[in-house]
Structures are given as C-alpha cells and as structure tokens.
C-alpha cells in the first residue's frame, strides 16, 4: 500500500489517498497530479502533502 496526496482545489487543502499495486501495476488515483521540478524544488510548501490537511 502507498499513500499519495491530492489537493482539494475548492478548499485549498490536501488529503492522502491510499493505493496499491495490483498484478505488478500501481494504480495512480485520478486526483493525483505529479508536481513539476520547479514546483517540487522552488515551491515545496505548496504541495498537497505540505499544505493544511482537509
């Protein structure tokens, strides 16, 4: 099992979504948006895992 963080744009908060590997394939939740390099390195406090939780 693995948790990824999604962002509720309306409430501007983050929340974890648990996913798992099925038959060797990790199913990524539709709400998950992988951050770009600039966001990850220059604006890490804006990531769903770092903002207030819903």
N, CA, C and O atoms as a Maestro MAE file, in Angstrom:
{
 s_m_m2io_version
 :::
 2.0.0
}

f_m_ct {
 s_m_title
 :::
 protein
 m_atom[216] {
  # First column is atom index #
  i_m_mmod_type
  r_m_x_coord
  r_m_y_coord
  r_m_z_coord
  i_m_residue_number
  s_m_chain_name
  s_m_pdb_residue_name
  s_m_pdb_atom_name
  i_m_atomic_number
  :::
  1 25 0.840 -1.181 0.000 1 A "UNK " " N  " 7
  2 3 0.000 0.000 0.000 1 A "UNK " " CA " 6
  3 2 0.885 1.243 0.000 1 A "UNK " " C  " 6
  4 15 1.989 1.253 0.544 1 A "UNK " " O  " 8
  5 25 0.368 2.264 -0.616 2 A "UNK " " N  " 7
  6 3 1.089 3.522 -0.750 2 A "UNK " " CA " 6
  7 2 0.066 4.649 -0.679 2 A "UNK " " C  " 6
  8 15 -1.031 4.531 -1.225 2 A "UNK " " O  " 8
  9 25 0.418 5.725 -0.018 3 A "UNK " " N  " 7
  10 3 -0.468 6.893 0.026 3 A "UNK " " CA " 6
  11 2 0.142 8.004 -0.816 3 A "UNK " " C  " 6
  12 15 1.327 8.314 -0.692 3 A "UNK " " O  " 8
  13 25 -0.675 8.594 -1.666 4 A "UNK " " N  " 7
  14 3 -0.277 9.779 -2.425 4 A "UNK " " CA " 6
  15 2 -1.187 10.910 -1.956 4 A "UNK " " C  " 6
  16 15 -2.272 10.660 -1.430 4 A "UNK " " O  " 8
  17 25 -0.759 12.123 -2.140 5 A "UNK " " N  " 7
  18 3 -1.545 13.265 -1.684 5 A "UNK " " CA " 6
  19 2 -2.199 13.970 -2.861 5 A "UNK " " C  " 6
  20 15 -1.571 14.227 -3.889 5 A "UNK " " O  " 8
  21 25 -3.466 14.270 -2.683 6 A "UNK " " N  " 7
  22 3 -4.236 15.003 -3.672 6 A "UNK " " CA " 6
  23 2 -4.627 16.341 -3.060 6 A "UNK " " C  " 6
  24 15 -4.565 16.522 -1.844 6 A "UNK " " O  " 8
  25 25 -5.027 17.268 -3.907 7 A "UNK " " N  " 7
  26 3 -5.394 18.599 -3.431 7 A "UNK " " CA " 6
  27 2 -6.854 18.880 -3.751 7 A "UNK " " C  " 6
  28 15 -7.310 18.667 -4.875 7 A "UNK " " O  " 8
  29 25 -7.575 19.358 -2.752 8 A "UNK " " N  " 7
  30 3 -8.929 19.834 -2.949 8 A "UNK " " CA " 6
  31 2 -8.791 21.304 -3.325 8 A "UNK " " C  " 6
  32 15 -8.531 22.148 -2.468 8 A "UNK " " O  " 8
  33 25 -8.965 21.607 -4.604 9 A "UNK " " N  " 7
  34 3 -8.759 22.972 -5.101 9 A "UNK " " CA " 6
  35 2 -9.753 23.954 -4.477 9 A "UNK " " C  " 6
  36 15 -9.402 25.099 -4.193 9 A "UNK " " O  " 8
  37 25 -10.978 23.509 -4.265 10 A "UNK " " N  " 7
  38 3 -12.016 24.386 -3.722 10 A "UNK " " CA " 6
  39 2 -11.699 24.811 -2.291 10 A "UNK " " C  " 6
  40 15 -11.835 25.983 -1.937 10 A "UNK " " O  " 8
  41 25 -11.276 23.848 -1.472 11 A "UNK " " N  " 7
  42 3 -10.978 24.131 -0.068 11 A "UNK " " CA " 6
  43 2 -9.509 24.457 0.172 11 A "UNK " " C  " 6
  44 15 -9.127 24.838 1.279 11 A "UNK " " O  " 8
  45 25 -8.683 24.307 -0.866 12 A "UNK " " N  " 7
  46 3 -7.238 24.552 -0.788 12 A "UNK " " CA " 6
  47 2 -6.591 23.774 0.351 12 A "UNK " " C  " 6
  48 15 -5.887 24.334 1.192 12 A "UNK " " O  " 8
  49 25 -6.850 22.470 0.356 13 A "UNK " " N  " 7
  50 3 -6.258 21.601 1.366 13 A "UNK " " CA " 6
  51 2 -5.845 20.284 0.709 13 A "UNK " " C  " 6
  52 15 -6.307 19.944 -0.380 13 A "UNK " " O  " 8
  53 25 -4.976 19.561 1.385 14 A "UNK " " N  " 7
  54 3 -4.501 18.292 0.856 14 A "UNK " " CA " 6
  55 2 -5.076 17.121 1.630 14 A "UNK " " C  " 6
  56 15 -5.484 17.265 2.783 14 A "UNK " " O  " 8
  57 25 -5.106 15.953 0.985 15 A "UNK " " N  " 7
  58 3 -5.597 14.750 1.653 15 A "UNK " " CA " 6
  59 2 -4.916 13.519 1.054 15 A "UNK " " C  " 6
  60 15 -4.661 13.469 -0.149 15 A "UNK " " O  " 8
  61 25 -4.622 12.527 1.898 16 A "UNK " " N  " 7
  62 3 -3.978 11.318 1.405 16 A "UNK " " CA " 6
  63 2 -4.993 10.369 0.772 16 A "UNK " " C  " 6
  64 15 -6.131 10.256 1.228 16 A "UNK " " O  " 8
  65 25 -4.556 9.691 -0.285 17 A "UNK " " N  " 7
  66 3 -5.361 8.664 -0.944 17 A "UNK " " CA " 6
  67 2 -4.502 7.413 -1.005 17 A "UNK " " C  " 6
  68 15 -3.407 7.429 -1.567 17 A "UNK " " O  " 8
  69 25 -4.998 6.336 -0.429 18 A "UNK " " N  " 7
  70 3 -4.245 5.082 -0.397 18 A "UNK " " CA " 6
  71 2 -4.483 4.318 -1.694 18 A "UNK " " C  " 6
  72 15 -5.614 4.203 -2.166 18 A "UNK " " O  " 8
  73 25 -3.405 3.801 -2.256 19 A "UNK " " N  " 7
  74 3 -3.480 2.995 -3.470 19 A "UNK " " CA " 6
  75 2 -2.613 1.764 -3.267 19 A "UNK " " C  " 6
  76 15 -1.895 1.661 -2.272 19 A "UNK " " O  " 8
  77 25 -2.677 0.849 -4.189 20 A "UNK " " N  " 7
  78 3 -1.872 -0.365 -4.063 20 A "UNK " " CA " 6
  79 2 -1.473 -0.878 -5.434 20 A "UNK " " C  " 6
  80 15 -2.013 -0.473 -6.464 20 A "UNK " " O  " 8
  81 25 -0.528 -1.765 -5.408 21 A "UNK " " N  " 7
  82 3 -0.029 -2.407 -6.613 21 A "UNK " " CA " 6
  83 2 -0.888 -3.646 -6.875 21 A "UNK " " C  " 6
  84 15 -1.033 -4.497 -5.997 21 A "UNK " " O  " 8
  85 25 -1.456 -3.750 -8.077 22 A "UNK " " N  " 7
  86 3 -2.274 -4.899 -8.456 22 A "UNK " " CA " 6
  87 2 -1.641 -5.541 -9.684 22 A "UNK " " C  " 6
  88 15 -1.506 -4.907 -10.730 22 A "UNK " " O  " 8
  89 25 -1.260 -6.795 -9.544 23 A "UNK " " N  " 7
  90 3 -0.616 -7.538 -10.634 23 A "UNK " " CA " 6
  91 2 0.605 -6.804 -11.193 23 A "UNK " " C  " 6
  92 15 0.846 -6.806 -12.400 23 A "UNK " " O  " 8
  93 25 1.367 -6.180 -10.301 24 A "UNK " " N  " 7
  94 3 2.589 -5.504 -10.707 24 A "UNK " " CA " 6
  95 2 2.389 -4.100 -11.254 24 A "UNK " " C  " 6
  96 15 3.347 -3.483 -11.720 24 A "UNK " " O  " 8
  97 25 1.171 -3.583 -11.209 25 A "UNK " " N  " 7
  98 3 0.882 -2.248 -11.724 25 A "UNK " " CA " 6
  99 2 0.334 -1.378 -10.602 25 A "UNK " " C  " 6
  100 15 -0.625 -1.749 -9.924 25 A "UNK " " O  " 8
  101 25 0.953 -0.222 -10.414 26 A "UNK " " N  " 7
  102 3 0.493 0.721 -9.397 26 A "UNK " " CA " 6
  103 2 -0.597 1.592 -9.999 26 A "UNK " " C  " 6
  104 15 -0.369 2.279 -10.995 26 A "UNK " " O  " 8
  105 25 -1.774 1.567 -9.401 27 A "UNK " " N  " 7
  106 3 -2.885 2.388 -9.879 27 A "UNK " " CA " 6
  107 2 -2.785 3.757 -9.218 27 A "UNK " " C  " 6
  108 15 -2.885 3.874 -7.997 27 A "UNK " " O  " 8
  109 25 -2.587 4.785 -10.027 28 A "UNK " " N  " 7
  110 3 -2.469 6.157 -9.534 28 A "UNK " " CA " 6
  111 2 -3.864 6.790 -9.519 28 A "UNK " " C  " 6
  112 15 -4.549 6.776 -10.541 28 A "UNK " " O  " 8
  113 25 -4.294 7.340 -8.392 29 A "UNK " " N  " 7
  114 3 -5.611 7.983 -8.324 29 A "UNK " " CA " 6
  115 2 -5.708 9.157 -9.307 29 A "UNK " " C  " 6
  116 15 -4.726 9.860 -9.546 29 A "UNK " " O  " 8
  117 25 -6.890 9.357 -9.866 30 A "UNK " " N  " 7
  118 3 -7.093 10.429 -10.843 30 A "UNK " " CA " 6
  119 2 -6.832 11.814 -10.266 30 A "UNK " " C  " 6
  120 15 -6.453 12.730 -10.996 30 A "UNK " " O  " 8
  121 25 -7.032 11.970 -8.968 31 A "UNK " " N  " 7
  122 3 -6.846 13.288 -8.352 31 A "UNK " " CA " 6
  123 2 -5.370 13.659 -8.204 31 A "UNK " " C  " 6
  124 15 -5.050 14.830 -7.999 31 A "UNK " " O  " 8
  125 25 -4.472 12.685 -8.304 32 A "UNK " " N  " 7
  126 3 -3.045 12.943 -8.098 32 A "UNK " " CA " 6
  127 2 -2.447 13.666 -9.296 32 A "UNK " " C  " 6
  128 15 -2.621 13.249 -10.441 32 A "UNK " " O  " 8
  129 25 -1.744 14.748 -9.017 33 A "UNK " " N  " 7
  130 3 -1.029 15.497 -10.057 33 A "UNK " " CA " 6
  131 2 0.435 15.532 -9.657 33 A "UNK " " C  " 6
  132 15 0.788 16.096 -8.621 33 A "UNK " " O  " 8
  133 25 1.283 14.931 -10.474 34 A "UNK " " N  " 7
  134 3 2.708 14.913 -10.155 34 A "UNK " " CA " 6
  135 2 3.277 16.318 -10.313 34 A "UNK " " C  " 6
  136 15 3.111 16.936 -11.365 34 A "UNK " " O  " 8
  137 25 3.945 16.830 -9.284 35 A "UNK " " N  " 7
  138 3 4.487 18.188 -9.380 35 A "UNK " " CA " 6
  139 2 5.673 18.244 -10.337 35 A "UNK " " C  " 6
  140 15 6.439 17.289 -10.465 35 A "UNK " " O  " 8
  141 25 5.802 19.370 -10.994 36 A "UNK " " N  " 7
  142 3 6.949 19.581 -11.854 36 A "UNK " " CA " 6
  143 2 8.197 19.835 -11.022 36 A "UNK " " C  " 6
  144 15 8.112 20.046 -9.812 36 A "UNK " " O  " 8
  145 25 9.330 19.815 -11.658 37 A "UNK " " N  " 7
  146 3 10.609 20.002 -10.968 37 A "UNK " " CA " 6
  147 2 10.685 21.361 -10.280 37 A "UNK " " C  " 6
  148 15 11.170 21.458 -9.152 37 A "UNK " " O  " 8
  149 25 10.212 22.406 -10.948 38 A "UNK " " N  " 7
  150 3 10.281 23.751 -10.370 38 A "UNK " " CA " 6
  151 2 9.408 23.831 -9.118 38 A "UNK " " C  " 6
  152 15 9.850 24.335 -8.086 38 A "UNK " " O  " 8
  153 25 8.184 23.341 -9.203 39 A "UNK " " N  " 7
  154 3 7.292 23.363 -8.036 39 A "UNK " " CA " 6
  155 2 7.891 22.556 -6.904 39 A "UNK " " C  " 6
  156 15 7.899 23.004 -5.757 39 A "UNK " " O  " 8
  157 25 8.389 21.382 -7.210 40 A "UNK " " N  " 7
  158 3 8.938 20.498 -6.183 40 A "UNK " " CA " 6
  159 2 10.149 21.116 -5.490 40 A "UNK " " C  " 6
  160 15 10.296 20.997 -4.274 40 A "UNK " " O  " 8
  161 25 11.017 21.777 -6.257 41 A "UNK " " N  " 7
  162 3 12.249 22.334 -5.698 41 A "UNK " " CA " 6
  163 2 12.122 23.772 -5.198 41 A "UNK " " C  " 6
  164 15 12.745 24.131 -4.198 41 A "UNK " " O  " 8
  165 25 11.335 24.589 -5.868 42 A "UNK " " N  " 7
  166 3 11.278 26.009 -5.535 42 A "UNK " " CA " 6
  167 2 10.058 26.388 -4.686 42 A "UNK " " C  " 6
  168 15 10.089 27.392 -3.974 42 A "UNK " " O  " 8
  169 25 8.989 25.592 -4.756 43 A "UNK " " N  " 7
  170 3 7.767 25.913 -4.016 43 A "UNK " " CA " 6
  171 2 7.227 24.680 -3.292 43 A "UNK " " C  " 6
  172 15 6.052 24.345 -3.440 43 A "UNK " " O  " 8
  173 25 8.068 24.005 -2.516 44 A "UNK " " N  " 7
  174 3 7.629 22.759 -1.874 44 A "UNK " " CA " 6
  175 2 6.492 22.947 -0.868 44 A "UNK " " C  " 6
  176 15 5.748 22.003 -0.605 44 A "UNK " " O  " 8
  177 25 6.348 24.124 -0.313 45 A "UNK " " N  " 7
  178 3 5.281 24.359 0.674 45 A "UNK " " CA " 6
  179 2 3.897 24.431 0.033 45 A "UNK " " C  " 6
  180 15 2.896 24.506 0.746 45 A "UNK " " O  " 8
  181 25 3.818 24.409 -1.307 46 A "UNK " " N  " 7
  182 3 2.528 24.431 -1.996 46 A "UNK " " CA " 6
  183 2 2.056 23.031 -2.371 46 A "UNK " " C  " 6
  184 15 0.964 22.879 -2.919 46 A "UNK " " O  " 8
  185 25 2.856 22.007 -2.087 47 A "UNK " " N  " 7
  186 3 2.492 20.632 -2.428 47 A "UNK " " CA " 6
  187 2 1.350 20.148 -1.539 47 A "UNK " " C  " 6
  188 15 1.284 20.530 -0.371 47 A "UNK " " O  " 8
  189 25 0.447 19.315 -2.064 48 A "UNK " " N  " 7
  190 3 -0.670 18.805 -1.262 48 A "UNK " " CA " 6
  191 2 -0.240 18.129 0.037 48 A "UNK " " C  " 6
  192 15 -0.978 18.158 1.022 48 A "UNK " " O  " 8
  193 25 0.931 17.528 0.047 49 A "UNK " " N  " 7
  194 3 1.408 16.862 1.268 49 A "UNK " " CA " 6
  195 2 1.914 17.855 2.311 49 A "UNK " " C  " 6
  196 15 2.112 17.485 3.468 49 A "UNK " " O  " 8
  197 25 2.124 19.108 1.917 50 A "UNK " " N  " 7
  198 3 2.703 20.107 2.819 50 A "UNK " " CA " 6
  199 2 1.723 21.187 3.252 50 A "UNK " " C  " 6
  200 15 2.004 21.927 4.195 50 A "UNK " " O  " 8
  201 25 0.578 21.293 2.583 51 A "UNK " " N  " 7
  202 3 -0.403 22.302 2.978 51 A "UNK " " CA " 6
  203 2 -1.326 21.709 4.040 51 A "UNK " " C  " 6
  204 15 -1.207 20.529 4.372 51 A "UNK " " O  " 8
  205 25 -2.238 22.511 4.574 52 A "UNK " " N  " 7
  206 3 -3.124 22.000 5.630 52 A "UNK " " CA " 6
  207 2 -3.940 20.821 5.100 52 A "UNK " " C  " 6
  208 15 -4.314 20.776 3.928 52 A "UNK " " O  " 8
  209 25 -4.200 19.880 5.987 53 A "UNK " " N  " 7
  210 3 -4.988 18.705 5.633 53 A "UNK " " CA " 6
  211 2 -6.479 19.039 5.671 53 A "UNK " " C  " 6
  212 15 -6.920 19.859 6.477 53 A "UNK " " O  " 8
  213 25 -7.236 18.408 4.808 54 A "UNK " " N  " 7
  214 3 -8.694 18.619 4.752 54 A "UNK " " CA " 6
  215 2 -9.376 18.005 5.967 54 A "UNK " " C  " 6
  216 15 -10.598 18.083 6.094 54 A "UNK " " O  " 8
  :::
 }
 m_bond[215] {
  # First column is bond index #
  i_m_from
  i_m_to
  i_m_order
  :::
  1 1 2 1
  2 2 3 1
  3 3 4 2
  4 3 5 1
  5 5 6 1
  6 6 7 1
  7 7 8 2
  8 7 9 1
  9 9 10 1
  10 10 11 1
  11 11 12 2
  12 11 13 1
  13 13 14 1
  14 14 15 1
  15 15 16 2
  16 15 17 1
  17 17 18 1
  18 18 19 1
  19 19 20 2
  20 19 21 1
  21 21 22 1
  22 22 23 1
  23 23 24 2
  24 23 25 1
  25 25 26 1
  26 26 27 1
  27 27 28 2
  28 27 29 1
  29 29 30 1
  30 30 31 1
  31 31 32 2
  32 31 33 1
  33 33 34 1
  34 34 35 1
  35 35 36 2
  36 35 37 1
  37 37 38 1
  38 38 39 1
  39 39 40 2
  40 39 41 1
  41 41 42 1
  42 42 43 1
  43 43 44 2
  44 43 45 1
  45 45 46 1
  46 46 47 1
  47 47 48 2
  48 47 49 1
  49 49 50 1
  50 50 51 1
  51 51 52 2
  52 51 53 1
  53 53 54 1
  54 54 55 1
  55 55 56 2
  56 55 57 1
  57 57 58 1
  58 58 59 1
  59 59 60 2
  60 59 61 1
  61 61 62 1
  62 62 63 1
  63 63 64 2
  64 63 65 1
  65 65 66 1
  66 66 67 1
  67 67 68 2
  68 67 69 1
  69 69 70 1
  70 70 71 1
  71 71 72 2
  72 71 73 1
  73 73 74 1
  74 74 75 1
  75 75 76 2
  76 75 77 1
  77 77 78 1
  78 78 79 1
  79 79 80 2
  80 79 81 1
  81 81 82 1
  82 82 83 1
  83 83 84 2
  84 83 85 1
  85 85 86 1
  86 86 87 1
  87 87 88 2
  88 87 89 1
  89 89 90 1
  90 90 91 1
  91 91 92 2
  92 91 93 1
  93 93 94 1
  94 94 95 1
  95 95 96 2
  96 95 97 1
  97 97 98 1
  98 98 99 1
  99 99 100 2
  100 99 101 1
  101 101 102 1
  102 102 103 1
  103 103 104 2
  104 103 105 1
  105 105 106 1
  106 106 107 1
  107 107 108 2
  108 107 109 1
  109 109 110 1
  110 110 111 1
  111 111 112 2
  112 111 113 1
  113 113 114 1
  114 114 115 1
  115 115 116 2
  116 115 117 1
  117 117 118 1
  118 118 119 1
  119 119 120 2
  120 119 121 1
  121 121 122 1
  122 122 123 1
  123 123 124 2
  124 123 125 1
  125 125 126 1
  126 126 127 1
  127 127 128 2
  128 127 129 1
  129 129 130 1
  130 130 131 1
  131 131 132 2
  132 131 133 1
  133 133 134 1
  134 134 135 1
  135 135 136 2
  136 135 137 1
  137 137 138 1
  138 138 139 1
  139 139 140 2
  140 139 141 1
  141 141 142 1
  142 142 143 1
  143 143 144 2
  144 143 145 1
  145 145 146 1
  146 146 147 1
  147 147 148 2
  148 147 149 1
  149 149 150 1
  150 150 151 1
  151 151 152 2
  152 151 153 1
  153 153 154 1
  154 154 155 1
  155 155 156 2
  156 155 157 1
  157 157 158 1
  158 158 159 1
  159 159 160 2
  160 159 161 1
  161 161 162 1
  162 162 163 1
  163 163 164 2
  164 163 165 1
  165 165 166 1
  166 166 167 1
  167 167 168 2
  168 167 169 1
  169 169 170 1
  170 170 171 1
  171 171 172 2
  172 171 173 1
  173 173 174 1
  174 174 175 1
  175 175 176 2
  176 175 177 1
  177 177 178 1
  178 178 179 1
  179 179 180 2
  180 179 181 1
  181 181 182 1
  182 182 183 1
  183 183 184 2
  184 183 185 1
  185 185 186 1
  186 186 187 1
  187 187 188 2
  188 187 189 1
  189 189 190 1
  190 190 191 1
  191 191 192 2
  192 191 193 1
  193 193 194 1
  194 194 195 1
  195 195 196 2
  196 195 197 1
  197 197 198 1
  198 198 199 1
  199 199 200 2
  200 199 201 1
  201 201 202 1
  202 202 203 1
  203 203 204 2
  204 203 205 1
  205 205 206 1
  206 206 207 1
  207 207 208 2
  208 207 209 1
  209 209 210 1
  210 210 211 1
  211 211 212 2
  212 211 213 1
  213 213 214 1
  214 214 215 1
  215 215 216 2
  :::
 }
}
